Amino acid sequence: MRLTRPAIVTGAITIAVIHTWAYLSVFGYAFAIGDSGQQVPASLGILVNVLGAPLMFLLYLGPGVCGLWGRWWGDDSNLIIGLACLNGLLWGALLMWAALWLSRRHRHAA
């Protein structure tokens, strides 16, 4: 099966939307648990860190790391949502690239 350009773009955007929704849901749940004074389970923390890699780790560096771009977003939650969307797009592009690479490799092997 040959992956066409529209299929690749659609797949990347679909993965990005699902990834962004999943990250924001898990992050919101972990934040609510931590904000209530309870201990966040380790498995939930690991899931947040895996889904948040690599761009969400920029939040640990503070808002100044993004320069004027970071201040343009205004509120902290806007910056988190913006980085989550960009991170989702990165995951979508990388996963579709991997699918394309695997399909080409499989096609040449056959």
N, C-alpha and C positions, 0 to 999 in steps of 0.2 A: 504494500500500500504506500503510495506516494503522498507525502504531506504537502498540500498546496499553501501558498502564502496566506490566503484568507483563513485557512484552518489553523495555521500557526499563530496568527494574530488573535483570532477568536479564542484559541486555547490559552494563550498567554493572558489575555484579559480576564477570561473566566477563572483561571487559577489565581490571578491577582485579586479579584473580588472575593473569592472564597477565602483566600489566605488573610486578607485584610479583615474580613468579618470574623474569622476564627481568632486572629490575634487580638482584636479589640474586645471580643467576648471573654476570652481567657484572661487577658490583662485586667479588664474591668472586674471580673470575679475575684482575681487575686488582690486587686486594689481594695475591693470592698471588704474582703476578709482581713487584710492588714490594717485597714482603717478602723475596723471595729475592735482592734486590740488583740485579735487572735493571731496565732502563729500560722503562717501560710504553709501548707504541706509542701514537702520537698518536690514531690512529683509535679505539682502545679507550678512551682518556681522553675523547674527544669523545662516544662512545656512552654512557659512564657519566654524563657531565654532562647529556646530552639526556634520558636516561631518568630522571635524578635531579631534574630541574627540576620544580617550584620548591622543594619542601619539603626536599629533601636538602641544599640549600645552607645550611640552618640549622645543620648540623653544623660549618661553618666558624666559626661564632660562639661555639662552646663550649657546654658543658652548662648554664651559668648562664642562657642566653637563654630556656630553657624554664621557668625558675623551679622551683617545687616539682614541677611535672609532669615536668620532665626528670630530677630526682633520684628520682622515684617508680619509674622504669623500672629503676633499679639499674645493671646492667652496660651498657657501651657498645654491645655487640652487640644487646641488647634494645631500646635506643633506636633503633638503625639499622633493625632489623626493624619496629618500631612506626611510625617515620616512613615507611619504604618502603610499608607497608600503607596508611597514610593518603594517601601520594602516589599510590599505585595507585588508590585510591578517587576521588581528585580527577581523575586522568586518565580514569577510566571515566565519571565524571559529565560531564566536559567533552566527551568524544567522543560520548557518547550525546545530549547536548544539541545538539551540532553535527549529528548524524544526524537528530534530530527537527526542527531548524531547516531543514535541507536538504529533508527530506521535505515539510514544510509549504510551503516556498517552491516546490518542484516541483509540488505539488498546486494551488497558486493560480495558477501560470503556465500550467497546462494548460487 
